[in-house]
Amino acid sequence: MSSLTEAVLAGAGPKELQREKVPDEYLAAHLRKEDAGIFTGVEDKDVRKSLRVGMVPMPELAPDEVLVAVMASSVNYNSVWSAMFEPIPTFTFLERYGREGGHAARHDQPYHVLGSDAAGVIVRVGSGTRRWRVGDHVVVSCMQVDDQEPVTHADGVLGSGQRAWGFETNFGGLAHYTVVRASQLLPKPAHLTWEEAAANLLTAGTAYRMLISDRGARIKLGDVVLIWGAAGGLGAYAVQLVKNAGGIPVGVVGSEEKARLVRALGCDVVVNRAEIGIGGDTTPEDAITLGRQLGRIIRRETGEDPHVVFDFVGRATFGISVFVVRRGGTVVTCGSSTGYQHQYDNRYLWMHLKRIVGSHAANLQEMGECNRLFTLGKLVPLLSDVYPLEEIGAAVRLVQQNRHVGKVGVLCLAPREGLGVTDPELRARIGEKRLNPLRSPARSSACNRSPA
């Protein structure tokens, strides 16, 4: 263990952290370029075979960057894509980025450190950093943007230079240290533990932009919102956001146990997709049949069709989403975990004046507004399980097989759970049970650590 790491774990102040030498290498979950073809022709692309945990070189810090000692991180689906080398190996992103030259060249390496969430302590700041200091406790937004690109100042996600940190860049958050731009940082909510704080921003921020932002569906009081995958990271934060906005969340889940957990989050209507045969590829004709069944259930429970459909599932659900949303309604999408090629009957879009809104992560202002809701206790973390960094393969495999609910956390430098709280009074007021709604003793056996 390096002296800097020891100082971080001892809770050292800024001056002591500044005195300690940055180590030449650090422990990280990573992929190797040489492994990119291992799943060719393989049906089960088991991510435990491609994910490695080992030492990697410490990168040089650019003027607008900070070095963060990562106390905790979490698993997102982009780590599943990365570890399967699909739809393309992420080394393609790193090579393209590296061709820009300068500090960008650092990212083109024969290894790729993954991870798009982190909570930790700043241990170094670049010479161009103004708003952050060594010793600050921070959480990291997943979006890296080019602040010299004009459109970034209207909406950072629109910039051609925006990248998903830890997916389209190197030196991600599933490691003992990470390099991020200062423009990715937000203050860590003081009442949350490291692992709780690290589980939120990518998924909750994405859901915030999709539902609340004026760049998304902009839901309002009383809106009926259909949420696919309501027990997952994105969906479970969507349930909370809809409830906080005064809407009526209708969640679709894959099991009765997940239905129970989603109801505990406040979901007004929960539909088990198995009851109406939703799963796998869906033709436009199937979408109409399944959409009619789903629409009848939603009208029976709420009295009307949904104003908004929250869809990140993609191929298996998108045609149903377009069909089932009401006239003039909105389908908002941020991903396609079951496939990117969507089919739907366009008559139900144009003749019923519906809208499809594409959404990708969130800009820093939206991330900041979302983070504020956690600081106020309006949103709570959705951890269901926490793994040590050394077991990252098992953690990502859990998400790959959809055997989790909410978010799967990863301890990096934090030696155990429960650390990092600097506002215990607020934590006590909110209450442990509310802060950990998915971690009760009755938690689903789908979230245990049994092998596949």
C-alpha positions in Angstrom: 0.0 0.0 0.0 1.4 3.4 -1.0 1.9 6.2 1.6 -0.7 8.3 -0.2 -3.2 5.5 0.1 -2.4 5.1 3.7 -2.9 8.8 4.3 -6.3 8.7 2.5 -7.5 5.8 4.6 -6.3 7.5 7.8 -8.4 10.6 6.9 -5.4 12.9 6.5 -5.9 16.6 5.8 -5.1 18.4 2.5 -1.5 19.3 3.5 -0.6 15.8 4.4 -2.2 14.4 1.2 -0.3 16.9 -0.8 3.0 15.9 0.8 2.7 12.2 0.0 4.0 10.9 -3.3 1.5 9.7 -5.9 2.2 6.0 -6.6 3.6 4.9 -9.9 0.9 2.3 -10.4 -2.5 1.4 -8.8 -5.0 -1.5 -8.6 -7.7 -1.4 -11.2 -10.4 -3.5 -12.9 -9.5 -3.5 -16.6 -9.7 -5.3 -19.9 -6.7 -6.2 -22.1 -6.7 -5.5 -25.8 -5.2 -8.9 -26.5 -8.5 -10.5 -25.2 -10.8 -8.6 -27.5 -11.5 -11.7 -29.7 -12.1 -14.3 -27.0 -15.9 -14.3 -27.4 -15.9 -14.7 -31.1 -18.5 -17.5 -31.9 -19.3 -17.9 -28.1 -22.9 -17.8 -27.1 -22.4 -17.0 -23.4 -20.0 -14.1 -23.2 -19.1 -14.6 -19.6 -17.6 -11.3 -18.4 -15.7 -13.0 -15.6 -13.4 -14.3 -18.4 -12.4 -10.9 -19.7 -12.3 -8.7 -16.6 -9.0 -8.6 -14.8 -7.9 -6.9 -11.5 -4.3 -5.9 -11.4 -1.8 -3.1 -11.3 -1.7 -0.5 -14.1 0.5 2.6 -14.6 -0.5 5.9 -13.0 -1.3 8.4 -15.8 0.0 11.9 -16.0 -2.5 14.6 -14.9 -3.7 17.2 -17.4 -4.2 20.9 -16.3 -8.0 20.6 -16.2 -8.0 17.2 -14.4 -8.0 15.9 -10.9 -6.7 12.7 -9.4 -9.3 11.1 -7.1 -8.7 8.3 -4.6 -11.7 6.1 -5.3 -13.4 4.9 -2.1 -16.3 3.2 -3.9 -17.8 2.7 -7.4 -20.7 0.8 -8.9 -21.5 -1.4 -11.8 -23.3 0.1 -14.8 -24.4 -1.8 -18.0 -21.7 -0.1 -20.0 -19.2 -2.2 -18.1 -21.1 -5.3 -19.3 -20.9 -4.1 -22.9 -17.2 -3.3 -22.4 -16.4 -6.7 -21.0 -18.2 -8.5 -23.8 -16.4 -6.3 -26.4 -19.9 -5.4 -27.8 -21.1 -3.8 -29.9 -17.5 -3.0 -30.7 -14.4 -3.3 -28.4 -14.0 -0.2 -26.4 -10.4 -0.1 -27.5 -11.8 1.4 -30.7 -13.0 4.4 -28.7 -9.6 4.7 -27.0 -7.7 4.5 -30.3 -9.9 7.2 -31.8 -9.5 9.5 -28.8 -5.8 8.9 -28.7 -5.4 10.2 -32.2 -6.3 13.7 -31.0 -2.9 13.9 -29.5 -1.7 15.8 -26.5 -3.1 14.4 -23.2 -5.7 12.5 -25.2 -2.9 10.1 -26.3 -2.6 8.7 -22.8 -6.0 6.9 -23.2 -4.8 4.7 -26.1 -3.3 1.8 -24.0 -3.3 -2.0 -24.3 -5.5 -2.0 -21.2 -8.8 -0.2 -20.4 -9.7 0.7 -16.8 -13.5 0.6 -16.6 -16.1 2.3 -14.4 -18.4 5.3 -14.9 -19.3 6.0 -11.2 -17.1 6.9 -8.3 -17.1 8.6 -4.9 -13.8 9.5 -3.3 -11.2 12.1 -2.1 -9.3 14.5 -4.4 -5.6 13.9 -3.9 -4.2 16.1 -6.7 -5.5 18.9 -8.9 -4.2 20.1 -12.2 -2.9 23.6 -12.6 -6.0 24.7 -14.5 -8.4 23.5 -11.8 -10.1 26.4 -9.9 -13.2 25.2 -7.9 -11.8 22.0 -6.3 -9.1 21.4 -3.7 -7.1 18.4 -2.4 -9.1 16.8 0.4 -12.5 17.5 -1.1 -15.0 14.6 -1.0 -16.6 14.3 -4.4 -18.8 12.2 -6.7 -18.1 12.0 -10.4 -20.4 12.6 -13.3 -20.0 10.1 -16.1 -19.9 12.7 -18.9 -16.6 14.1 -20.0 -17.1 17.2 -22.3 -15.0 19.7 -24.2 -15.6 23.1 -22.6 -13.9 24.8 -25.5 -16.6 23.6 -27.9 -19.4 26.3 -28.3 -22.4 23.9 -28.1 -21.2 22.6 -24.8 -22.2 25.9 -23.2 -25.8 25.3 -24.3 -25.9 21.6 -23.4 -22.7 19.6 -22.7 -24.2 16.3 -23.9 -24.7 17.8 -27.4 -21.0 18.4 -28.0 -19.2 16.2 -30.4 -16.4 16.0 -27.8 -18.6 14.5 -25.1 -17.6 11.0 -24.0 -18.7 8.5 -21.4 -15.9 8.4 -18.8 -14.7 4.9 -18.1 -16.4 3.6 -21.3 -15.2 5.8 -24.1 -12.2 7.0 -22.0 -9.6 5.2 -20.0 -8.8 5.5 -16.3 -12.3 4.9 -15.0 -13.8 4.5 -11.6 -13.5 0.8 -10.9 -10.0 1.3 -9.4 -8.1 2.6 -6.4 -7.5 5.9 -8.3 -9.1 7.6 -11.2 -8.4 10.6 -13.5 -11.4 12.9 -14.3 -11.9 16.4 -15.6 -12.7 19.0 -12.9 -15.9 19.7 -14.9 -17.1 16.2 -13.9 -17.1 16.8 -10.2 -19.9 17.4 -7.7 -19.8 17.5 -3.9 -20.5 14.1 -2.2 -23.8 14.1 -0.2 -22.4 14.3 3.3 -25.0 11.9 4.9 -24.3 9.0 2.5 -21.6 6.4 2.8 -19.0 6.0 0.1 -20.8 3.1 -1.5 -24.2 4.7 -1.3 -22.8 7.9 -2.9 -21.0 6.0 -5.7 -24.1 4.2 -6.9 -26.2 7.1 -8.1 -25.0 9.7 -10.6 -24.9 7.8 -13.9 -28.3 6.1 -13.6 -30.1 8.7 -11.5 -28.8 11.6 -13.6 -29.8 9.8 -16.8 -33.3 9.2 -15.4 -33.5 12.9 -14.3 -32.7 14.2 -17.8 -35.2 11.7 -19.4 -38.1 12.6 -17.1 -37.6 16.0 -15.4 -35.4 18.1 -17.6 -36.9 20.3 -20.3 -34.7 18.3 -22.7 -36.5 15.2 -21.8 -40.2 14.3 -21.2 -40.7 17.1 -18.7 -43.2 15.2 -16.6 -45.8 17.0 -14.5 -48.2 16.5 -11.6 -50.5 13.6 -12.4 -48.7 12.2 -15.4 -49.0 8.4 -15.8 -45.5 7.1 -16.6 -44.8 3.6 -17.8 -41.3 2.5 -16.7 -39.7 -0.6 -18.3 -37.2 -2.4 -16.1 -38.5 -0.7 -13.0 -36.4 -2.8 -10.6 -33.1 -2.0 -12.3 -30.8 1.0 -11.7 -32.4 3.3 -14.2 -35.9 2.2 -13.6 -35.9 2.3 -9.8 -34.6 5.9 -9.9 -37.3 6.7 -12.4 -39.9 5.4 -10.0 -38.6 7.7 -7.3 -38.5 10.7 -9.7 -42.0 10.2 -10.9 -43.3 9.9 -7.3 -41.4 13.0 -6.3 -42.9 14.9 -9.3 -46.4 13.9 -8.3 -46.8 11.4 -11.2 -48.2 7.9 -11.3 -45.4 5.3 -11.9 -46.4 2.1 -13.7 -43.5 -0.3 -13.4 -42.8 -3.4 -15.6 -40.6 -6.0 -13.9 -39.5 -9.6 -14.5 -40.5 -11.4 -11.3 -42.9 -11.3 -8.3 -39.9 -10.6 -6.0 -38.9 -7.6 -8.0 -42.5 -6.5 -8.1 -42.6 -6.5 -4.3 -39.4 -4.4 -4.1 -40.7 -1.9 -6.6 -43.9 -1.5 -4.7 -41.9 -0.8 -1.6 -40.3 2.2 -3.5 -43.8 3.6 -4.1 -44.6 2.3 -7.5 -48.4 2.6 -7.9 -48.9 -0.1 -10.5 -46.6 -3.0 -11.1 -46.8 -5.4 -14.1 -44.9 -8.7 -14.3 -43.9 -8.9 -18.0 -44.2 -12.7 -17.9 -48.0 -12.3 -17.4 -48.4 -10.9 -20.9 -45.6 -12.7 -22.6 -43.2 -9.8 -23.1 -39.6 -11.0 -23.8 -37.2 -11.5 -26.7 -37.6 -10.0 -30.1 -40.9 -8.2 -30.8 -42.2 -7.7 -34.3 -44.5 -4.7 -35.1 -47.4 -7.1 -35.1 -46.5 -8.6 -31.7 -46.1 -5.1 -30.3 -49.7 -4.2 -31.2 -51.0 -7.4 -29.6 -48.9 -7.1 -26.5 -49.5 -3.3 -26.3 -53.2 -3.9 -26.2 -52.9 -6.3 -23.3 -50.6 -3.9 -21.4 -52.8 -0.9 -22.2 -55.8 -2.7 -20.8 -53.9 -3.3 -17.5 -52.8 0.3 -17.3 -56.2 1.7 -18.0 -57.8 -0.7 -15.5 -55.4 0.4 -12.8 -55.1 4.2 -13.6 -58.1 4.9 -15.8 -56.1 6.2 -18.7 -53.2 5.5 -21.1 -49.6 6.6 -20.1 -48.5 10.1 -20.9 -44.8 9.0 -21.0 -43.0 5.8 -21.6 -39.5 5.4 -20.1 -37.6 3.0 -22.3 -34.0 1.8 -22.2 -34.7 -1.8 -23.0 -34.8 -1.3 -26.8 -35.7 -3.9 -29.4 -37.9 -6.1 -27.1 -40.1 -3.2 -25.9 -39.8 -0.2 -28.2 -42.6 -1.1 -30.5 -44.9 -1.7 -27.5 -43.8 1.7 -26.1 -44.8 3.6 -29.3 -48.1 1.8 -29.4 -49.1 2.0 -25.8 -48.3 5.7 -25.1 -51.4 8.0 -25.4 -52.1 10.3 -28.3 -49.7 13.2 -28.1 -47.6 11.3 -25.6 -43.8 10.9 -25.4 -41.5 7.9 -25.5 -38.1 8.8 -24.1 -35.2 6.4 -24.7 -31.6 6.3 -23.5 -30.4 2.9 -24.6 -31.2 -0.5 -26.1 -30.0 -3.3 -23.8 -31.9 -5.9 -25.9 -30.8 -4.6 -29.3 -30.4 -1.4 -31.2 -32.5 -2.2 -34.3 -36.0 -1.2 -33.3 -39.2 -2.0 -35.3 -42.5 -0.3 -34.7 -45.6 0.6 -36.7 -45.1 4.2 -37.6 -48.8 4.8 -38.1 -49.3 4.9 -34.4 -46.6 7.6 -34.1 -47.5 10.1 -36.8 -51.3 9.7 -36.9 -51.5 10.0 -33.1 -49.0 12.8 -32.9 -46.7 11.0 -30.5 -43.0 12.0 -29.9 -39.8 10.0 -29.5 -37.1 11.8 -27.5 -33.6 10.6 -27.5 -31.7 11.1 -24.3 -28.1 10.4 -23.3 -26.8 10.6 -19.7 -27.1 14.3 -18.5 -25.1 17.5 -18.6 -23.4 18.7 -15.4 -26.2 21.1 -14.4 -28.7 18.3 -14.6 -26.4 16.0 -12.7 -26.0 18.8 -10.1 -29.8 19.2 -9.8 -30.1 15.4 -9.4 -27.3 15.3 -6.8 -29.1 18.1 -4.9 -32.1 15.8 -4.5 -29.9 13.2 -2.9 -28.4 15.9 -0.6 -32.0 16.9 0.4 -33.0 13.3 1.0 -35.7 13.4 -1.7 -33.9 10.6 -3.6 -32.2 7.7 -1.8 -29.6 5.2 -3.0 -30.7 1.9 -4.5 -27.9 -0.4 -3.5 -28.9 -4.1 -3.4 -25.4 -5.6 -3.0 -21.8 -4.5 -2.5 -18.7 -6.4 -3.7 -15.0 -5.8 -3.2 -13.0 -4.6 -6.2 -11.3 -8.0 -6.3 -14.6 -9.6 -7.1 -15.6 -7.3 -10.0 -16.1 -10.2 -12.4 -18.9 -11.6 -10.2 -20.5 -8.2 -9.7 -20.6 -7.4 -13.4 -21.8 -11.0 -14.2 -24.7 -10.4 -11.8 -25.8 -7.4 -13.9 -25.1 -9.1 -17.2 -27.6 -11.9 -16.2 -30.1 -9.4 -14.8 -30.0 -11.2 -11.4 -29.8 -7.9 -9.5 -32.2 -5.2 -8.5 -31.2 -1.5 -8.2 -27.5 -0.9 -8.2 -24.5 -3.2 -7.4 -21.8 -1.3 -5.5 -18.1 -1.9 -5.5 -15.7 -1.1 -2.6 -12.4 0.2 -4.0 -10.2 1.8 -1.4 -12.8 1.8 1.3 -12.0 -1.2 3.6 -15.6 -1.9 4.6 -19.1 -0.6 4.1 -20.5 2.2 6.2 -17.7 4.7 6.0 -17.6 8.3 4.6 -20.6 9.8 6.5 -19.8 13.4 7.6 -23.4 14.5 8.4 -24.7 11.8 10.8 -27.5 14.1 12.0 -29.1 14.3 8.5 -28.6 10.6 8.1 -30.4 9.9 11.4 -33.3 12.2 10.3 -33.8 10.4 7.0 -33.3 7.0 8.6 -31.3 3.9 7.7 -34.3 2.0 6.5 -35.3 4.7 4.0 -31.7 5.1 2.8 -31.4 1.4 2.0 -34.8 0.3 0.8 -33.4 -2.7 -1.2 -31.0 -4.1 1.4 -33.5 -5.5 4.0 -33.0 -9.1 5.3 -35.9 -10.2 3.0 -34.0 -8.9 0.0 -34.4 -11.0 -3.1 -32.3 -14.1 -3.5 -31.7 -12.9 -7.0 -29.1 -10.5 -5.5 -27.0 -13.1 -3.7 -23.6 -14.0 -4.8 -24.2 -17.5 -5.9 -22.4 -18.4 -9.2 -24.3 -18.5 -12.5 
